[in-house]
Amino acid sequence: MLKLSEILVANQDIESFDELIPLIQAVARSGERFFRMDVKPPYPDTPENWEDRLEAAFSGLLR
């Protein structure tokens, strides 16, 4: 199971929530089956519905 905190630590060069979405999509495409959102992304542009948006990105609902 991949945790959001692991993605954030491994990709500290990301500066916005919008940059995080394609990264989550890439992780899902690489074959990861489970994704846990254990922390809130620390970006000023993180929306209130950030969990829904990341889940949609991971499950392929966003293109």
C-alpha positions as CSV (number, residue, x, y, z in Angstrom):
1,M,0.0,0.0,0.0
2,L,1.4,3.3,-1.0
3,K,0.9,6.3,1.3
4,L,0.5,9.9,0.3
5,S,3.2,10.8,2.8
6,E,5.7,8.6,1.0
7,I,4.9,10.3,-2.3
8,L,5.3,13.7,-0.7
9,V,8.7,12.8,0.9
10,A,10.0,11.3,-2.3
11,N,8.9,14.3,-4.4
12,Q,9.8,17.3,-2.3
13,D,10.2,19.4,-5.5
14,I,6.4,19.6,-6.0
15,E,5.2,23.0,-5.1
16,S,1.4,22.8,-5.6
17,F,-1.6,20.5,-5.4
18,D,-2.0,20.7,-9.2
19,E,1.5,19.3,-9.7
20,L,0.6,16.4,-7.3
21,I,-2.4,15.1,-9.4
22,P,-0.3,13.9,-12.4
23,L,2.1,12.2,-10.0
24,I,-0.7,10.3,-8.4
25,Q,-2.0,9.3,-11.8
26,A,1.5,8.0,-12.7
27,V,1.8,6.0,-9.6
28,A,-1.6,4.4,-10.3
29,R,-0.5,3.6,-13.9
30,S,2.7,1.9,-12.6
31,G,0.6,-0.8,-11.0
32,E,0.0,0.3,-7.5
33,R,-3.3,-1.1,-6.3
34,F,-3.9,0.6,-3.0
35,F,-3.5,4.2,-1.9
36,R,-3.8,5.7,1.5
37,M,-4.2,9.4,2.2
38,D,-2.5,9.6,5.6
39,V,-1.6,13.3,5.5
40,K,-3.1,16.4,4.0
41,P,-0.9,17.9,1.2
42,P,0.9,20.9,2.5
43,Y,0.3,23.2,-0.4
44,P,-1.5,26.6,-0.2
45,D,-3.7,25.6,-3.2
46,T,-4.9,22.3,-1.6
47,P,-8.7,22.4,-2.1
48,E,-11.2,21.4,0.6
49,N,-12.2,18.3,-1.4
50,W,-8.5,17.2,-1.7
51,E,-9.3,13.6,-0.7
52,D,-11.9,13.2,-3.4
53,R,-9.7,14.7,-6.0
54,L,-6.7,12.5,-5.2
55,E,-8.9,9.4,-5.1
56,A,-10.3,10.3,-8.5
57,A,-6.8,10.8,-9.9
58,F,-5.7,7.4,-8.4
59,S,-8.7,5.5,-9.6
60,G,-8.6,6.9,-13.1
61,L,-11.7,9.1,-13.0
62,L,-9.6,12.1,-14.0
63,R,-7.9,12.3,-17.4
